[in-house]
Amino acid sequence: MIDDPQNKAAQRPSMRQQLKAFVSTCRAIARLTMGVKDASLFKVNKNKKPRLQHLGIYNHVPMVSFQVVVAEETKKGIAHHIIRSQARRSLTQAHEIVQQRQTVKLRKRSVVNRTRWSRSIKERQETRKQRKIGEDE
């Protein structure tokens, strides 16, 4: 095969590069077209506290405020599942809690240190593999 430098395929930018360009473009448009107060929402938050805390927004998950209308049987089923998964209760305990309308303290969901946790699992698996290899020899 003969190299043809003039007709080489151009290297496409990575997803990270494309996303970074998109974000910088959005920030530039906001800076140029919006007022100072509105455009400040598009700036990088150097402070670790949530910027919209005074409005009651404490996280970056988009949410819609609404009230769901469901049948009573569906409510009980959902309550059973939440109590069993979050409060670590058995099926009979969950049933009793729902019937007696008791309150239960649920576990706080945390995604902090998730990568550290998976890294330690991988390290344990690797040490087990090394032990097996050492035992086999």
Secondary structure by P-SEA (a helix, b strand, c coil): ccccccccccccccaaaaaaaaaaaaaaaaaaccccccccccccccccccccccccccccbbbbbbbbbbcaaaaaaaaaaaaaccccccaaaaaaaaaabbbbbbbbbbccaaaaaaaaaaaaaaaaaaaaaaaac
